[in-house]
Amino acid sequence: MTTAIPTGRVARNYNPLPIIAEHANGVWITDTDGRRHLDMLSAYSAMNFGHGHPALVAAAQDQLQRMTLVSRAFDHNLLELFAERLTELVGAEMMIPMNTGAEAVETAIKVARKWAYEVKGVPRDRAEIIVAAGNFHGRTTTIVGFSDDPGAHDGFGPYAPGFILVPYGDADAIERALSDNTAAVLLEPIQGEAGVIIPPDDYLPRVRALCTERNTLFVADEVQSGLGRTGATLAVDRVGVTPDLVVLGKALGGGIVPVSAVVGSREVLGVLRPGQHGSTFGGNPLACAVGLAVVDLLADGHFQRRAERLGSVLAEHLAPLRGHGVDQVRVVGLWAGVDVDPALATGREICERLAERGVLAKDTHGSTIRLSPPLVIEESELTWAVGELATVLTELRTG
């Protein structure tokens, strides 16, 4: 297969909308032509608190003057404090800091396998991890190896063994797949990249019960769904479930620096010993300073309540679009998946038209549009954005 050689100096692993951002503030991005655009993506939930949130910027600026990196060869004054505050926020006992979400997922995979060998007694190199169809956990070769998305998966093998793929939202399929060699069940409580797919209410509680019954770890990937997005601190909080490990990222860095972490119990994370895992930048002072400021923003529940309230507004205004160019709408907190009638337009075409009208969103899987505005958005801005989507759909339907 012949591929055209790209122009420019940036590899074409993305196909961005024709917008060149120059600066941003709050929920608005201004392009190089001076046009303002309402950010309805939040960098896939990395910008939960909007662009340039003063508390996050102040924390970063202060720490930049003090110290940014010492590596984990030495301790620094913010690491244990960050771990303490973060674990208190999410109800965990211990934390291991990393940088990106994919790194944190890889960390959780390593921890789960090590726990399986040392605690559960799985024979060496026989550990299995159950994952769900439609998953998106990152872009490393291990992770894309168990993706069923051809765009993410195809052409990067050979892949690591040890992953069992089952349908998402089907607890019976997980029960059938569990074996004495199962180290963990790794799931997104809500699948973001797949189009904000919300499982049945009893799904996560059943998975938790099955994992407990079979002495298997339940690992929740909350990189996109965590830290206020769904109207709760964690998406699992909405159904009263406590995983053994939770993977956090994106919003944890406030859109300023990459910050991720795996949080969980001492019993599980305690299997790691010095030299067995690490990261030069993981838990660096700048990351901890910003992460602490993020935890402070979430500590009183204000943003969680705001996401829940405005999510109801979002759902109310999206609902009338069904049957008028939209096949299905899924909303949880300030997060929505909108399935456009593929006979009307692709998701990309919708997003291009929205961008022309000053609204930035992102398509996924053909005709689905994801909406995930910053949690600081005002109700009037939110309803205006949905109104622009309605106008685009009307224009397409009426020609």
FENKA-V612757 format. One record per residue. N is the residue number from 1. RES is the residue in one small letter. SS is DSSP state (helix for helix, strand for strand, loop for the rest). Layout:
# FENKA-V612757
n:N res:RES ss:SS
n:N res:RES ss:SS
This chain:
# FENKA-V612757
n:1 res:m ss:loop
n:2 res:t ss:loop
n:3 res:t ss:loop
n:4 res:a ss:loop
n:5 res:i ss:loop
n:6 res:p ss:loop
n:7 res:t ss:loop
n:8 res:g ss:loop
n:9 res:r ss:loop
n:10 res:v ss:loop
n:11 res:a ss:loop
n:12 res:r ss:loop
n:13 res:n ss:loop
n:14 res:y ss:loop
n:15 res:n ss:loop
n:16 res:p ss:loop
n:17 res:l ss:loop
n:18 res:p ss:loop
n:19 res:i ss:loop
n:20 res:i ss:loop
n:21 res:a ss:strand
n:22 res:e ss:strand
n:23 res:h ss:strand
n:24 res:a ss:strand
n:25 res:n ss:strand
n:26 res:g ss:strand
n:27 res:v ss:loop
n:28 res:w ss:strand
n:29 res:i ss:strand
n:30 res:t ss:strand
n:31 res:d ss:strand
n:32 res:t ss:loop
n:33 res:d ss:loop
n:34 res:g ss:loop
n:35 res:r ss:loop
n:36 res:r ss:strand
n:37 res:h ss:strand
n:38 res:l ss:strand
n:39 res:d ss:strand
n:40 res:m ss:loop
n:41 res:l ss:loop
n:42 res:s ss:helix
n:43 res:a ss:helix
n:44 res:y ss:helix
n:45 res:s ss:helix
n:46 res:a ss:loop
n:47 res:m ss:loop
n:48 res:n ss:loop
n:49 res:f ss:loop
n:50 res:g ss:loop
n:51 res:h ss:strand
n:52 res:g ss:loop
n:53 res:h ss:loop
n:54 res:p ss:helix
n:55 res:a ss:helix
n:56 res:l ss:helix
n:57 res:v ss:helix
n:58 res:a ss:helix
n:59 res:a ss:helix
n:60 res:a ss:helix
n:61 res:q ss:helix
n:62 res:d ss:helix
n:63 res:q ss:helix
n:64 res:l ss:helix
n:65 res:q ss:loop
n:66 res:r ss:loop
n:67 res:m ss:loop
n:68 res:t ss:loop
n:69 res:l ss:loop
n:70 res:v ss:loop
n:71 res:s ss:loop
n:72 res:r ss:loop
n:73 res:a ss:loop
n:74 res:f ss:loop
n:75 res:d ss:loop
n:76 res:h ss:loop
n:77 res:n ss:loop
n:78 res:l ss:loop
n:79 res:l ss:helix
n:80 res:e ss:helix
n:81 res:l ss:helix
n:82 res:f ss:helix
n:83 res:a ss:helix
n:84 res:e ss:helix
n:85 res:r ss:helix
n:86 res:l ss:helix
n:87 res:t ss:helix
n:88 res:e ss:helix
n:89 res:l ss:helix
n:90 res:v ss:helix
n:91 res:g ss:loop
n:92 res:a ss:loop
n:93 res:e ss:loop
n:94 res:m ss:strand
n:95 res:m ss:strand
n:96 res:i ss:strand
n:97 res:p ss:strand
n:98 res:m ss:strand
n:99 res:n ss:loop
n:100 res:t ss:loop
n:101 res:g ss:helix
n:102 res:a ss:helix
n:103 res:e ss:helix
n:104 res:a ss:helix
n:105 res:v ss:helix
n:106 res:e ss:helix
n:107 res:t ss:helix
n:108 res:a ss:helix
n:109 res:i ss:helix
n:110 res:k ss:helix
n:111 res:v ss:helix
n:112 res:a ss:helix
n:113 res:r ss:helix
n:114 res:k ss:helix
n:115 res:w ss:helix
n:116 res:a ss:helix
n:117 res:y ss:helix
n:118 res:e ss:helix
n:119 res:v ss:helix
n:120 res:k ss:helix
n:121 res:g ss:loop
n:122 res:v ss:loop
n:123 res:p ss:loop
n:124 res:r ss:loop
n:125 res:d ss:loop
n:126 res:r ss:loop
n:127 res:a ss:loop
n:128 res:e ss:strand
n:129 res:i ss:strand
n:130 res:i ss:strand
n:131 res:v ss:strand
n:132 res:a ss:strand
n:133 res:a ss:loop
n:134 res:g ss:loop
n:135 res:n ss:loop
n:136 res:f ss:loop
n:137 res:h ss:loop
n:138 res:g ss:loop
n:139 res:r ss:loop
n:140 res:t ss:loop
n:141 res:t ss:helix
n:142 res:t ss:helix
n:143 res:i ss:helix
n:144 res:v ss:helix
n:145 res:g ss:loop
n:146 res:f ss:loop
n:147 res:s ss:loop
n:148 res:d ss:loop
n:149 res:d ss:loop
n:150 res:p ss:helix
n:151 res:g ss:helix
n:152 res:a ss:helix
n:153 res:h ss:helix
n:154 res:d ss:loop
n:155 res:g ss:loop
n:156 res:f ss:loop
n:157 res:g ss:loop
n:158 res:p ss:loop
n:159 res:y ss:loop
n:160 res:a ss:loop
n:161 res:p ss:loop
n:162 res:g ss:loop
n:163 res:f ss:strand
n:164 res:i ss:strand
n:165 res:l ss:strand
n:166 res:v ss:strand
n:167 res:p ss:loop
n:168 res:y ss:loop
n:169 res:g ss:loop
n:170 res:d ss:loop
n:171 res:a ss:helix
n:172 res:d ss:helix
n:173 res:a ss:helix
n:174 res:i ss:helix
n:175 res:e ss:helix
n:176 res:r ss:helix
n:177 res:a ss:helix
n:178 res:l ss:loop
n:179 res:s ss:loop
n:180 res:d ss:loop
n:181 res:n ss:loop
n:182 res:t ss:strand
n:183 res:a ss:strand
n:184 res:a ss:strand
n:185 res:v ss:strand
n:186 res:l ss:strand
n:187 res:l ss:strand
n:188 res:e ss:loop
n:189 res:p ss:loop
n:190 res:i ss:strand
n:191 res:q ss:strand
n:192 res:g ss:loop
n:193 res:e ss:loop
n:194 res:a ss:loop
n:195 res:g ss:loop
n:196 res:v ss:loop
n:197 res:i ss:strand
n:198 res:i ss:strand
n:199 res:p ss:loop
n:200 res:p ss:loop
n:201 res:d ss:loop
n:202 res:d ss:loop
n:203 res:y ss:helix
n:204 res:l ss:helix
n:205 res:p ss:helix
n:206 res:r ss:helix
n:207 res:v ss:helix
n:208 res:r ss:helix
n:209 res:a ss:helix
n:210 res:l ss:helix
n:211 res:c ss:helix
n:212 res:t ss:helix
n:213 res:e ss:helix
n:214 res:r ss:loop
n:215 res:n ss:loop
n:216 res:t ss:loop
n:217 res:l ss:strand
n:218 res:f ss:strand
n:219 res:v ss:strand
n:220 res:a ss:strand
n:221 res:d ss:strand
n:222 res:e ss:loop
n:223 res:v ss:loop
n:224 res:q ss:loop
n:225 res:s ss:loop
n:226 res:g ss:loop
n:227 res:l ss:loop
n:228 res:g ss:loop
n:229 res:r ss:loop
n:230 res:t ss:loop
n:231 res:g ss:loop
n:232 res:a ss:loop
n:233 res:t ss:loop
n:234 res:l ss:loop
n:235 res:a ss:helix
n:236 res:v ss:helix
n:237 res:d ss:helix
n:238 res:r ss:helix
n:239 res:v ss:helix
n:240 res:g ss:loop
n:241 res:v ss:loop
n:242 res:t ss:loop
n:243 res:p ss:loop
n:244 res:d ss:loop
n:245 res:l ss:strand
n:246 res:v ss:strand
n:247 res:v ss:strand
n:248 res:l ss:strand
n:249 res:g ss:loop
n:250 res:k ss:helix
n:251 res:a ss:helix
n:252 res:l ss:helix
n:253 res:g ss:helix
n:254 res:g ss:loop
n:255 res:g ss:loop
n:256 res:i ss:loop
n:257 res:v ss:loop
n:258 res:p ss:loop
n:259 res:v ss:loop
n:260 res:s ss:strand
n:261 res:a ss:strand
n:262 res:v ss:strand
n:263 res:v ss:strand
n:264 res:g ss:strand
n:265 res:s ss:loop
n:266 res:r ss:helix
n:267 res:e ss:helix
n:268 res:v ss:helix
n:269 res:l ss:helix
n:270 res:g ss:loop
n:271 res:v ss:loop
n:272 res:l ss:loop
n:273 res:r ss:loop
n:274 res:p ss:loop
n:275 res:g ss:loop
n:276 res:q ss:loop
n:277 res:h ss:loop
n:278 res:g ss:loop
n:279 res:s ss:loop
n:280 res:t ss:loop
n:281 res:f ss:loop
n:282 res:g ss:loop
n:283 res:g ss:loop
n:284 res:n ss:loop
n:285 res:p ss:helix
n:286 res:l ss:helix
n:287 res:a ss:helix
n:288 res:c ss:helix
n:289 res:a ss:helix
n:290 res:v ss:helix
n:291 res:g ss:helix
n:292 res:l ss:helix
n:293 res:a ss:helix
n:294 res:v ss:helix
n:295 res:v ss:helix
n:296 res:d ss:helix
n:297 res:l ss:helix
n:298 res:l ss:helix
n:299 res:a ss:loop
n:300 res:d ss:loop
n:301 res:g ss:loop
n:302 res:h ss:helix
n:303 res:f ss:helix
n:304 res:q ss:helix
n:305 res:r ss:helix
n:306 res:r ss:helix
n:307 res:a ss:helix
n:308 res:e ss:helix
n:309 res:r ss:helix
n:310 res:l ss:helix
n:311 res:g ss:helix
n:312 res:s ss:helix
n:313 res:v ss:helix
n:314 res:l ss:helix
n:315 res:a ss:helix
n:316 res:e ss:helix
n:317 res:h ss:helix
n:318 res:l ss:helix
n:319 res:a ss:helix
n:320 res:p ss:loop
n:321 res:l ss:loop
n:322 res:r ss:strand
n:323 res:g ss:loop
n:324 res:h ss:loop
n:325 res:g ss:loop
n:326 res:v ss:strand
n:327 res:d ss:strand
n:328 res:q ss:strand
n:329 res:v ss:strand
n:330 res:r ss:strand
n:331 res:v ss:strand
n:332 res:v ss:loop
n:333 res:g ss:loop
n:334 res:l ss:loop
n:335 res:w ss:loop
n:336 res:a ss:strand
n:337 res:g ss:strand
n:338 res:v ss:strand
n:339 res:d ss:strand
n:340 res:v ss:strand
n:341 res:d ss:loop
n:342 res:p ss:loop
n:343 res:a ss:loop
n:344 res:l ss:loop
n:345 res:a ss:loop
n:346 res:t ss:loop
n:347 res:g ss:helix
n:348 res:r ss:helix
n:349 res:e ss:helix
n:350 res:i ss:helix
n:351 res:c ss:helix
n:352 res:e ss:helix
n:353 res:r ss:helix
n:354 res:l ss:helix
n:355 res:a ss:helix
n:356 res:e ss:helix
n:357 res:r ss:loop
n:358 res:g ss:loop
n:359 res:v ss:strand
n:360 res:l ss:strand
n:361 res:a ss:loop
n:362 res:k ss:strand
n:363 res:d ss:strand
n:364 res:t ss:strand
n:365 res:h ss:loop
n:366 res:g ss:loop
n:367 res:s ss:loop
n:368 res:t ss:strand
n:369 res:i ss:strand
n:370 res:r ss:strand
n:371 res:l ss:strand
n:372 res:s ss:loop
n:373 res:p ss:loop
n:374 res:p ss:loop
n:375 res:l ss:loop
n:376 res:v ss:loop
n:377 res:i ss:loop
n:378 res:e ss:loop
n:379 res:e ss:helix
n:380 res:s ss:helix
n:381 res:e ss:helix
n:382 res:l ss:helix
n:383 res:t ss:helix
n:384 res:w ss:helix
n:385 res:a ss:helix
n:386 res:v ss:helix
n:387 res:g ss:helix
n:388 res:e ss:helix
n:389 res:l ss:helix
n:390 res:a ss:helix
n:391 res:t ss:helix
n:392 res:v ss:helix
n:393 res:l ss:helix
n:394 res:t ss:helix
n:395 res:e ss:helix
n:396 res:l ss:helix
n:397 res:r ss:helix
n:398 res:t ss:helix
n:399 res:g ss:loop
